[in-house]
Amino acid sequence: MNESDLLREEIAELEAQIFRLKGSMQKADNGVKLSKLAIITRLRDRCQRSLAALEKRGAAA
């Protein structure tokens, strides 16, 4: 398994966490879940940017 495969796996897991959080949100007391959702979303976005940069470097090499 190379680094890009690991990043793809991590992104998939983060997207699953986001899906579960969105599905479990109720009308009351979502402050903690919204905060957690924002953190996980930022982490997923960072992983996606890292993967894109890694693939770009791989294509250039």
CHARMM-style PDB file with segment names, atoms N, HN, CA, C and O in Angstrom:
ATOM      1  N   MET     1       0.845  -1.177   0.000  1.00  0.00      PROA
ATOM      2  CA  MET     1       0.000   0.000   0.000  1.00  0.00      PROA
ATOM      3  C   MET     1       0.889   1.239   0.000  1.00  0.00      PROA
ATOM      4  O   MET     1       1.799   1.361   0.821  1.00  0.00      PROA
ATOM      5  N   ASN     2       0.624   2.139  -0.910  1.00  0.00      PROA
ATOM      6  HN  ASN     2      -0.115   2.040  -1.577  1.00  0.00      PROA
ATOM      7  CA  ASN     2       1.417   3.356  -0.942  1.00  0.00      PROA
ATOM      8  C   ASN     2       0.663   4.505  -0.254  1.00  0.00      PROA
ATOM      9  O   ASN     2      -0.459   4.340   0.225  1.00  0.00      PROA
ATOM     10  N   GLU     3       1.306   5.648  -0.225  1.00  0.00      PROA
ATOM     11  HN  GLU     3       2.218   5.782  -0.615  1.00  0.00      PROA
ATOM     12  CA  GLU     3       0.745   6.782   0.512  1.00  0.00      PROA
ATOM     13  C   GLU     3      -0.595   7.250  -0.055  1.00  0.00      PROA
ATOM     14  O   GLU     3      -1.488   7.620   0.708  1.00  0.00      PROA
ATOM     15  N   SER     4      -0.748   7.240  -1.370  1.00  0.00      PROA
ATOM     16  HN  SER     4      -0.023   6.939  -1.989  1.00  0.00      PROA
ATOM     17  CA  SER     4      -2.008   7.672  -1.961  1.00  0.00      PROA
ATOM     18  C   SER     4      -3.150   6.723  -1.601  1.00  0.00      PROA
ATOM     19  O   SER     4      -4.279   7.163  -1.386  1.00  0.00      PROA
ATOM     20  N   ASP     5      -2.862   5.426  -1.534  1.00  0.00      PROA
ATOM     21  HN  ASP     5      -1.944   5.068  -1.709  1.00  0.00      PROA
ATOM     22  CA  ASP     5      -3.884   4.462  -1.116  1.00  0.00      PROA
ATOM     23  C   ASP     5      -4.309   4.704   0.327  1.00  0.00      PROA
ATOM     24  O   ASP     5      -5.493   4.629   0.655  1.00  0.00      PROA
ATOM     25  N   LEU     6      -3.339   4.994   1.181  1.00  0.00      PROA
ATOM     26  HN  LEU     6      -2.377   5.055   0.914  1.00  0.00      PROA
ATOM     27  CA  LEU     6      -3.643   5.276   2.584  1.00  0.00      PROA
ATOM     28  C   LEU     6      -4.483   6.541   2.722  1.00  0.00      PROA
ATOM     29  O   LEU     6      -5.410   6.594   3.531  1.00  0.00      PROA
ATOM     30  N   LEU     7      -4.156   7.555   1.932  1.00  0.00      PROA
ATOM     31  HN  LEU     7      -3.403   7.512   1.275  1.00  0.00      PROA
ATOM     32  CA  LEU     7      -4.943   8.793   1.973  1.00  0.00      PROA
ATOM     33  C   LEU     7      -6.372   8.545   1.485  1.00  0.00      PROA
ATOM     34  O   LEU     7      -7.323   9.063   2.070  1.00  0.00      PROA
ATOM     35  N   ARG     8      -6.525   7.767   0.434  1.00  0.00      PROA
ATOM     36  HN  ARG     8      -5.752   7.346  -0.041  1.00  0.00      PROA
ATOM     37  CA  ARG     8      -7.869   7.453  -0.059  1.00  0.00      PROA
ATOM     38  C   ARG     8      -8.687   6.716   1.004  1.00  0.00      PROA
ATOM     39  O   ARG     8      -9.876   6.981   1.185  1.00  0.00      PROA
ATOM     40  N   GLU     9      -8.032   5.794   1.696  1.00  0.00      PROA
ATOM     41  HN  GLU     9      -7.067   5.579   1.549  1.00  0.00      PROA
ATOM     42  CA  GLU     9      -8.697   5.039   2.764  1.00  0.00      PROA
ATOM     43  C   GLU     9      -9.112   5.969   3.908  1.00  0.00      PROA
ATOM     44  O   GLU     9     -10.212   5.848   4.448  1.00  0.00      PROA
ATOM     45  N   GLU    10      -8.233   6.883   4.266  1.00  0.00      PROA
ATOM     46  HN  GLU    10      -7.340   6.981   3.827  1.00  0.00      PROA
ATOM     47  CA  GLU    10      -8.539   7.840   5.336  1.00  0.00      PROA
ATOM     48  C   GLU    10      -9.693   8.760   4.928  1.00  0.00      PROA
ATOM     49  O   GLU    10     -10.569   9.053   5.740  1.00  0.00      PROA
ATOM     50  N   ILE    11      -9.694   9.211   3.683  1.00  0.00      PROA
ATOM     51  HN  ILE    11      -8.981   8.973   3.023  1.00  0.00      PROA
ATOM     52  CA  ILE    11     -10.772  10.072   3.185  1.00  0.00      PROA
ATOM     53  C   ILE    11     -12.098   9.326   3.227  1.00  0.00      PROA
ATOM     54  O   ILE    11     -13.118   9.891   3.621  1.00  0.00      PROA
ATOM     55  N   ALA    12     -12.089   8.072   2.827  1.00  0.00      PROA
ATOM     56  HN  ALA    12     -11.261   7.613   2.506  1.00  0.00      PROA
ATOM     57  CA  ALA    12     -13.321   7.275   2.856  1.00  0.00      PROA
ATOM     58  C   ALA    12     -13.850   7.139   4.283  1.00  0.00      PROA
ATOM     59  O   ALA    12     -15.055   7.244   4.511  1.00  0.00      PROA
ATOM     60  N   GLU    13     -12.962   6.910   5.233  1.00  0.00      PROA
ATOM     61  HN  GLU    13     -11.983   6.826   5.047  1.00  0.00      PROA
ATOM     62  CA  GLU    13     -13.386   6.792   6.630  1.00  0.00      PROA
ATOM     63  C   GLU    13     -13.939   8.116   7.159  1.00  0.00      PROA
ATOM     64  O   GLU    13     -14.941   8.135   7.874  1.00  0.00      PROA
ATOM     65  N   LEU    14     -13.283   9.217   6.804  1.00  0.00      PROA
ATOM     66  HN  LEU    14     -12.469   9.201   6.223  1.00  0.00      PROA
ATOM     67  CA  LEU    14     -13.774  10.530   7.240  1.00  0.00      PROA
ATOM     68  C   LEU    14     -15.141  10.835   6.637  1.00  0.00      PROA
ATOM     69  O   LEU    14     -16.008  11.390   7.312  1.00  0.00      PROA
ATOM     70  N   GLU    15     -15.335  10.478   5.375  1.00  0.00      PROA
ATOM     71  HN  GLU    15     -14.630  10.028   4.827  1.00  0.00      PROA
ATOM     72  CA  GLU    15     -16.633  10.700   4.743  1.00  0.00      PROA
ATOM     73  C   GLU    15     -17.716   9.854   5.413  1.00  0.00      PROA
ATOM     74  O   GLU    15     -18.856  10.298   5.548  1.00  0.00      PROA
ATOM     75  N   ALA    16     -17.362   8.635   5.833  1.00  0.00      PROA
ATOM     76  HN  ALA    16     -16.436   8.274   5.724  1.00  0.00      PROA
ATOM     77  CA  ALA    16     -18.318   7.797   6.559  1.00  0.00      PROA
ATOM     78  C   ALA    16     -18.674   8.417   7.901  1.00  0.00      PROA
ATOM     79  O   ALA    16     -19.834   8.384   8.309  1.00  0.00      PROA
ATOM     80  N   GLN    17     -17.694   8.982   8.588  1.00  0.00      PROA
ATOM     81  HN  GLN    17     -16.751   9.009   8.257  1.00  0.00      PROA
ATOM     82  CA  GLN    17     -17.963   9.653   9.861  1.00  0.00      PROA
ATOM     83  C   GLN    17     -18.874  10.855   9.659  1.00  0.00      PROA
ATOM     84  O   GLN    17     -19.790  11.085  10.448  1.00  0.00      PROA
ATOM     85  N   ILE    18     -18.623  11.620   8.603  1.00  0.00      PROA
ATOM     86  HN  ILE    18     -17.879  11.434   7.962  1.00  0.00      PROA
ATOM     87  CA  ILE    18     -19.462  12.783   8.295  1.00  0.00      PROA
ATOM     88  C   ILE    18     -20.892  12.335   8.029  1.00  0.00      PROA
ATOM     89  O   ILE    18     -21.840  12.946   8.523  1.00  0.00      PROA
ATOM     90  N   PHE    19     -21.048  11.269   7.251  1.00  0.00      PROA
ATOM     91  HN  PHE    19     -20.279  10.773   6.850  1.00  0.00      PROA
ATOM     92  CA  PHE    19     -22.378  10.747   6.932  1.00  0.00      PROA
ATOM     93  C   PHE    19     -23.115  10.319   8.202  1.00  0.00      PROA
ATOM     94  O   PHE    19     -24.293  10.628   8.381  1.00  0.00      PROA
ATOM     95  N   ARG    20     -22.401   9.600   9.088  1.00  0.00      PROA
ATOM     96  HN  ARG    20     -21.444   9.349   8.943  1.00  0.00      PROA
ATOM     97  CA  ARG    20     -23.030   9.152  10.337  1.00  0.00      PROA
ATOM     98  C   ARG    20     -23.407  10.326  11.227  1.00  0.00      PROA
ATOM     99  O   ARG    20     -24.476  10.322  11.838  1.00  0.00      PROA
ATOM    100  N   LEU    21     -22.547  11.324  11.307  1.00  0.00      PROA
ATOM    101  HN  LEU    21     -21.679  11.328  10.812  1.00  0.00      PROA
ATOM    102  CA  LEU    21     -22.856  12.494  12.137  1.00  0.00      PROA
ATOM    103  C   LEU    21     -24.076  13.241  11.603  1.00  0.00      PROA
ATOM    104  O   LEU    21     -24.967  13.621  12.363  1.00  0.00      PROA
ATOM    105  N   LYS    22     -24.104  13.443  10.296  1.00  0.00      PROA
ATOM    106  HN  LYS    22     -23.380  13.134   9.679  1.00  0.00      PROA
ATOM    107  CA  LYS    22     -25.248  14.151   9.707  1.00  0.00      PROA
ATOM    108  C   LYS    22     -26.538  13.369   9.918  1.00  0.00      PROA
ATOM    109  O   LYS    22     -27.596  13.958  10.137  1.00  0.00      PROA
ATOM    110  N   GLY    23     -26.453  12.048   9.852  1.00  0.00      PROA
ATOM    111  HN  GLY    23     -25.593  11.569   9.673  1.00  0.00      PROA
ATOM    112  CA  GLY    23     -27.630  11.213  10.037  1.00  0.00      PROA
ATOM    113  C   GLY    23     -28.125  11.186  11.470  1.00  0.00      PROA
ATOM    114  O   GLY    23     -29.311  10.957  11.709  1.00  0.00      PROA
ATOM    115  N   SER    24     -27.236  11.417  12.431  1.00  0.00      PROA
ATOM    116  HN  SER    24     -26.273  11.603  12.237  1.00  0.00      PROA
ATOM    117  CA  SER    24     -27.628  11.329  13.838  1.00  0.00      PROA
ATOM    118  C   SER    24     -28.032  12.670  14.439  1.00  0.00      PROA
ATOM    119  O   SER    24     -28.396  12.738  15.613  1.00  0.00      PROA
ATOM    120  N   MET    25     -27.972  13.721  13.658  1.00  0.00      PROA
ATOM    121  HN  MET    25     -27.676  13.666  12.704  1.00  0.00      PROA
ATOM    122  CA  MET    25     -28.275  15.043  14.204  1.00  0.00      PROA
ATOM    123  C   MET    25     -29.775  15.206  14.435  1.00  0.00      PROA
ATOM    124  O   MET    25     -30.594  14.917  13.563  1.00  0.00      PROA
ATOM    125  N   GLN    26     -30.100  15.667  15.608  1.00  0.00      PROA
ATOM    126  HN  GLN    26     -29.434  15.901  16.317  1.00  0.00      PROA
ATOM    127  CA  GLN    26     -31.479  15.977  15.969  1.00  0.00      PROA
ATOM    128  C   GLN    26     -31.619  17.496  16.059  1.00  0.00      PROA
ATOM    129  O   GLN    26     -30.633  18.222  15.932  1.00  0.00      PROA
ATOM    130  N   LYS    27     -32.815  17.963  16.274  1.00  0.00      PROA
ATOM    131  HN  LYS    27     -33.616  17.374  16.377  1.00  0.00      PROA
ATOM    132  CA  LYS    27     -33.027  19.407  16.343  1.00  0.00      PROA
ATOM    133  C   LYS    27     -32.400  20.007  17.606  1.00  0.00      PROA
ATOM    134  O   LYS    27     -31.952  21.154  17.583  1.00  0.00      PROA
ATOM    135  N   ALA    28     -32.364  19.262  18.686  1.00  0.00      PROA
ATOM    136  HN  ALA    28     -32.728  18.331  18.705  1.00  0.00      PROA
ATOM    137  CA  ALA    28     -31.870  19.798  19.953  1.00  0.00      PROA
ATOM    138  C   ALA    28     -30.401  19.418  20.169  1.00  0.00      PROA
ATOM    139  O   ALA    28     -29.973  18.311  19.841  1.00  0.00      PROA
ATOM    140  N   ASP    29     -29.657  20.349  20.719  1.00  0.00      PROA
ATOM    141  HN  ASP    29     -30.005  21.247  20.986  1.00  0.00      PROA
ATOM    142  CA  ASP    29     -28.285  20.112  21.187  1.00  0.00      PROA
ATOM    143  C   ASP    29     -27.366  19.579  20.102  1.00  0.00      PROA
ATOM    144  O   ASP    29     -26.768  18.515  20.257  1.00  0.00      PROA
ATOM    145  N   ASN    30     -27.255  20.308  19.016  1.00  0.00      PROA
ATOM    146  HN  ASN    30     -27.742  21.172  18.891  1.00  0.00      PROA
ATOM    147  CA  ASN    30     -26.362  19.903  17.937  1.00  0.00      PROA
ATOM    148  C   ASN    30     -25.038  20.648  17.963  1.00  0.00      PROA
ATOM    149  O   ASN    30     -24.215  20.466  17.065  1.00  0.00      PROA
ATOM    150  N   GLY    31     -24.815  21.479  18.968  1.00  0.00      PROA
ATOM    151  HN  GLY    31     -25.484  21.627  19.697  1.00  0.00      PROA
ATOM    152  CA  GLY    31     -23.591  22.276  19.014  1.00  0.00      PROA
ATOM    153  C   GLY    31     -22.327  21.438  18.972  1.00  0.00      PROA
ATOM    154  O   GLY    31     -21.404  21.743  18.216  1.00  0.00      PROA
ATOM    155  N   VAL    32     -22.277  20.390  19.770  1.00  0.00      PROA
ATOM    156  HN  VAL    32     -23.027  20.142  20.384  1.00  0.00      PROA
ATOM    157  CA  VAL    32     -21.094  19.531  19.814  1.00  0.00      PROA
ATOM    158  C   VAL    32     -20.931  18.797  18.488  1.00  0.00      PROA
ATOM    159  O   VAL    32     -19.824  18.697  17.960  1.00  0.00      PROA
ATOM    160  N   LYS    33     -22.028  18.289  17.957  1.00  0.00      PROA
ATOM    161  HN  LYS    33     -22.928  18.371  18.386  1.00  0.00      PROA
ATOM    162  CA  LYS    33     -21.950  17.560  16.686  1.00  0.00      PROA
ATOM    163  C   LYS    33     -21.567  18.480  15.536  1.00  0.00      PROA
ATOM    164  O   LYS    33     -20.821  18.074  14.644  1.00  0.00      PROA
ATOM    165  N   LEU    34     -22.061  19.708  15.541  1.00  0.00      PROA
ATOM    166  HN  LEU    34     -22.667  20.039  16.264  1.00  0.00      PROA
ATOM    167  CA  LEU    34     -21.683  20.649  14.487  1.00  0.00      PROA
ATOM    168  C   LEU    34     -20.200  20.980  14.566  1.00  0.00      PROA
ATOM    169  O   LEU    34     -19.530  21.098  13.541  1.00  0.00      PROA
ATOM    170  N   SER    35     -19.696  21.127  15.770  1.00  0.00      PROA
ATOM    171  HN  SER    35     -20.241  21.031  16.603  1.00  0.00      PROA
ATOM    172  CA  SER    35     -18.273  21.389  15.952  1.00  0.00      PROA
ATOM    173  C   SER    35     -17.444  20.207  15.463  1.00  0.00      PROA
ATOM    174  O   SER    35     -16.456  20.387  14.751  1.00  0.00      PROA
ATOM    175  N   LYS    36     -17.839  19.019  15.841  1.00  0.00      PROA
ATOM    176  HN  LYS    36     -18.642  18.872  16.420  1.00  0.00      PROA
ATOM    177  CA  LYS    36     -17.143  17.802  15.417  1.00  0.00      PROA
ATOM    178  C   LYS    36     -17.210  17.646  13.900  1.00  0.00      PROA
ATOM    179  O   LYS    36     -16.228  17.260  13.266  1.00  0.00      PROA
ATOM    180  N   LEU    37     -18.369  17.946  13.325  1.00  0.00      PROA
ATOM    181  HN  LEU    37     -19.167  18.259  13.840  1.00  0.00      PROA
ATOM    182  CA  LEU    37     -18.549  17.869  11.881  1.00  0.00      PROA
ATOM    183  C   LEU    37     -17.612  18.837  11.165  1.00  0.00      PROA
ATOM    184  O   LEU    37     -17.018  18.487  10.145  1.00  0.00      PROA
ATOM    185  N   ALA    38     -17.477  20.047  11.692  1.00  0.00      PROA
ATOM    186  HN  ALA    38     -17.959  20.332  12.520  1.00  0.00      PROA
ATOM    187  CA  ALA    38     -16.586  21.035  11.082  1.00  0.00      PROA
ATOM    188  C   ALA    38     -15.134  20.564  11.127  1.00  0.00      PROA
ATOM    189  O   ALA    38     -14.397  20.729  10.155  1.00  0.00      PROA
ATOM    190  N   ILE    39     -14.727  19.981  12.244  1.00  0.00      PROA
ATOM    191  HN  ILE    39     -15.326  19.847  13.033  1.00  0.00      PROA
ATOM    192  CA  ILE    39     -13.353  19.499  12.383  1.00  0.00      PROA
ATOM    193  C   ILE    39     -13.084  18.351  11.421  1.00  0.00      PROA
ATOM    194  O   ILE    39     -12.057  18.341  10.742  1.00  0.00      PROA
ATOM    195  N   ILE    40     -13.989  17.391  11.355  1.00  0.00      PROA
ATOM    196  HN  ILE    40     -14.824  17.399  11.906  1.00  0.00      PROA
ATOM    197  CA  ILE    40     -13.809  16.232  10.476  1.00  0.00      PROA
ATOM    198  C   ILE    40     -13.823  16.677   9.011  1.00  0.00      PROA
ATOM    199  O   ILE    40     -13.065  16.153   8.194  1.00  0.00      PROA
ATOM    200  N   THR    41     -14.674  17.631   8.685  1.00  0.00      PROA
ATOM    201  HN  THR    41     -15.289  18.056   9.349  1.00  0.00      PROA
ATOM    202  CA  THR    41     -14.733  18.126   7.307  1.00  0.00      PROA
ATOM    203  C   THR    41     -13.429  18.809   6.914  1.00  0.00      PROA
ATOM    204  O   THR    41     -12.932  18.606   5.806  1.00  0.00      PROA
ATOM    205  N   ARG    42     -12.870  19.618   7.817  1.00  0.00      PROA
ATOM    206  HN  ARG    42     -13.273  19.782   8.717  1.00  0.00      PROA
ATOM    207  CA  ARG    42     -11.584  20.271   7.526  1.00  0.00      PROA
ATOM    208  C   ARG    42     -10.475  19.237   7.354  1.00  0.00      PROA
ATOM    209  O   ARG    42      -9.626  19.375   6.473  1.00  0.00      PROA
ATOM    210  N   LEU    43     -10.480  18.211   8.186  1.00  0.00      PROA
ATOM    211  HN  LEU    43     -11.169  18.099   8.901  1.00  0.00      PROA
ATOM    212  CA  LEU    43      -9.468  17.156   8.077  1.00  0.00      PROA
ATOM    213  C   LEU    43      -9.600  16.421   6.753  1.00  0.00      PROA
ATOM    214  O   LEU    43      -8.600  16.133   6.096  1.00  0.00      PROA
ATOM    215  N   ARG    44     -10.838  16.118   6.359  1.00  0.00      PROA
ATOM    216  HN  ARG    44     -11.650  16.352   6.892  1.00  0.00      PROA
ATOM    217  CA  ARG    44     -11.059  15.444   5.071  1.00  0.00      PROA
ATOM    218  C   ARG    44     -10.578  16.317   3.910  1.00  0.00      PROA
ATOM    219  O   ARG    44      -9.966  15.822   2.964  1.00  0.00      PROA
ATOM    220  N   ASP    45     -10.860  17.613   3.989  1.00  0.00      PROA
ATOM    221  HN  ASP    45     -11.358  18.015   4.758  1.00  0.00      PROA
ATOM    222  CA  ASP    45     -10.427  18.524   2.926  1.00  0.00      PROA
ATOM    223  C   ASP    45      -8.905  18.594   2.840  1.00  0.00      PROA
ATOM    224  O   ASP    45      -8.344  18.646   1.746  1.00  0.00      PROA
ATOM    225  N   ARG    46      -8.232  18.595   4.001  1.00  0.00      PROA
ATOM    226  HN  ARG    46      -8.688  18.552   4.890  1.00  0.00      PROA
ATOM    227  CA  ARG    46      -6.771  18.585   4.002  1.00  0.00      PROA
ATOM    228  C   ARG    46      -6.225  17.304   3.386  1.00  0.00      PROA
ATOM    229  O   ARG    46      -5.252  17.335   2.633  1.00  0.00      PROA
ATOM    230  N   CYS    47      -6.846  16.196   3.703  1.00  0.00      PROA
ATOM    231  HN  CYS    47      -7.637  16.171   4.315  1.00  0.00      PROA
ATOM    232  CA  CYS    47      -6.419  14.912   3.117  1.00  0.00      PROA
ATOM    233  C   CYS    47      -6.619  14.914   1.608  1.00  0.00      PROA
ATOM    234  O   CYS    47      -5.773  14.413   0.867  1.00  0.00      PROA
ATOM    235  N   GLN    48      -7.728  15.472   1.152  1.00  0.00      PROA
ATOM    236  HN  GLN    48      -8.415  15.879   1.754  1.00  0.00      PROA
ATOM    237  CA  GLN    48      -7.983  15.531  -0.289  1.00  0.00      PROA
ATOM    238  C   GLN    48      -6.959  16.418  -0.989  1.00  0.00      PROA
ATOM    239  O   GLN    48      -6.502  16.085  -2.083  1.00  0.00      PROA
ATOM    240  N   ARG    49      -6.593  17.541  -0.374  1.00  0.00      PROA
ATOM    241  HN  ARG    49      -6.964  17.811   0.514  1.00  0.00      PROA
ATOM    242  CA  ARG    49      -5.569  18.413  -0.969  1.00  0.00      PROA
ATOM    243  C   ARG    49      -4.212  17.705  -1.003  1.00  0.00      PROA
ATOM    244  O   ARG    49      -3.470  17.823  -1.978  1.00  0.00      PROA
ATOM    245  N   SER    50      -3.893  16.975   0.061  1.00  0.00      PROA
ATOM    246  HN  SER    50      -4.495  16.880   0.853  1.00  0.00      PROA
ATOM    247  CA  SER    50      -2.632  16.232   0.101  1.00  0.00      PROA
ATOM    248  C   SER    50      -2.603  15.159  -0.980  1.00  0.00      PROA
ATOM    249  O   SER    50      -1.586  14.966  -1.646  1.00  0.00      PROA
ATOM    250  N   LEU    51      -3.716  14.467  -1.147  1.00  0.00      PROA
ATOM    251  HN  LEU    51      -4.542  14.624  -0.605  1.00  0.00      PROA
ATOM    252  CA  LEU    51      -3.805  13.432  -2.170  1.00  0.00      PROA
ATOM    253  C   LEU    51      -3.641  14.044  -3.559  1.00  0.00      PROA
ATOM    254  O   LEU    51      -2.928  13.492  -4.396  1.00  0.00      PROA
ATOM    255  N   ALA    52      -4.289  15.166  -3.808  1.00  0.00      PROA
ATOM    256  HN  ALA    52      -4.869  15.614  -3.127  1.00  0.00      PROA
ATOM    257  CA  ALA    52      -4.173  15.826  -5.112  1.00  0.00      PROA
ATOM    258  C   ALA    52      -2.730  16.255  -5.374  1.00  0.00      PROA
ATOM    259  O   ALA    52      -2.226  16.086  -6.484  1.00  0.00      PROA
ATOM    260  N   ALA    53      -2.068  16.804  -4.365  1.00  0.00      PROA
ATOM    261  HN  ALA    53      -2.478  16.941  -3.463  1.00  0.00      PROA
ATOM    262  CA  ALA    53      -0.674  17.216  -4.529  1.00  0.00      PROA
ATOM    263  C   ALA    53       0.233  16.018  -4.771  1.00  0.00      PROA
ATOM    264  O   ALA    53       1.149  16.078  -5.591  1.00  0.00      PROA
ATOM    265  N   LEU    54      -0.025  14.939  -4.057  1.00  0.00      PROA
ATOM    266  HN  LEU    54      -0.768  14.890  -3.390  1.00  0.00      PROA
ATOM    267  CA  LEU    54       0.766  13.714  -4.223  1.00  0.00      PROA
ATOM    268  C   LEU    54       0.600  13.149  -5.629  1.00  0.00      PROA
ATOM    269  O   LEU    54       1.576  12.750  -6.263  1.00  0.00      PROA
ATOM    270  N   GLU    55      -0.637  13.117  -6.112  1.00  0.00      PROA
ATOM    271  HN  GLU    55      -1.430  13.441  -5.596  1.00  0.00      PROA
ATOM    272  CA  GLU    55      -0.886  12.609  -7.455  1.00  0.00      PROA
ATOM    273  C   GLU    55      -0.279  13.516  -8.513  1.00  0.00      PROA
ATOM    274  O   GLU    55       0.201  13.044  -9.544  1.00  0.00      PROA
ATOM    275  N   LYS    56      -0.302  14.835  -8.254  1.00  0.00      PROA
ATOM    276  HN  LYS    56      -0.692  15.219  -7.417  1.00  0.00      PROA
ATOM    277  CA  LYS    56       0.282  15.776  -9.205  1.00  0.00      PROA
ATOM    278  C   LYS    56       1.789  15.567  -9.288  1.00  0.00      PROA
ATOM    279  O   LYS    56       2.369  15.589 -10.374  1.00  0.00      PROA
ATOM    280  N   ARG    57       2.417  15.364  -8.131  1.00  0.00      PROA
ATOM    281  HN  ARG    57       1.946  15.346  -7.249  1.00  0.00      PROA
ATOM    282  CA  ARG    57       3.869  15.101  -8.119  1.00  0.00      PROA
ATOM    283  C   ARG    57       4.183  13.784  -8.806  1.00  0.00      PROA
ATOM    284  O   ARG    57       5.187  13.665  -9.509  1.00  0.00      PROA
ATOM    285  N   GLY    58       3.320  12.795  -8.603  1.00  0.00      PROA
ATOM    286  HN  GLY    58       2.504  12.891  -8.032  1.00  0.00      PROA
ATOM    287  CA  GLY    58       3.529  11.491  -9.233  1.00  0.00      PROA
ATOM    288  C   GLY    58       3.388  11.561 -10.747  1.00  0.00      PROA
ATOM    289  O   GLY    58       4.117  10.887 -11.475  1.00  0.00      PROA
ATOM    290  N   ALA    59       2.455  12.371 -11.217  1.00  0.00      PROA
ATOM    291  HN  ALA    59       1.863  12.919 -10.626  1.00  0.00      PROA
ATOM    292  CA  ALA    59       2.234  12.524 -12.657  1.00  0.00      PROA
ATOM    293  C   ALA    59       3.373  13.311 -13.300  1.00  0.00      PROA
ATOM    294  O   ALA    59       3.717  13.088 -14.461  1.00  0.00      PROA
ATOM    295  N   ALA    60       3.950  14.233 -12.534  1.00  0.00      PROA
ATOM    296  HN  ALA    60       3.670  14.414 -11.591  1.00  0.00      PROA
ATOM    297  CA  ALA    60       5.031  15.054 -13.067  1.00  0.00      PROA
ATOM    298  C   ALA    60       6.354  14.273 -13.126  1.00  0.00      PROA
ATOM    299  O   ALA    60       7.242  14.598 -13.914  1.00  0.00      PROA
ATOM    300  N   ALA    61       6.466  13.266 -12.302  1.00  0.00      PROA
ATOM    301  HN  ALA    61       5.745  13.002 -11.662  1.00  0.00      PROA
ATOM    302  CA  ALA    61       7.733  12.505 -12.231  1.00  0.00      PROA
ATOM    303  C   ALA    61       7.890  11.504 -13.348  1.00  0.00      PROA
ATOM    304  OT1 ALA    61       8.899  10.802 -13.410  1.00  0.00      PROA
TER     305      ALA     61
END
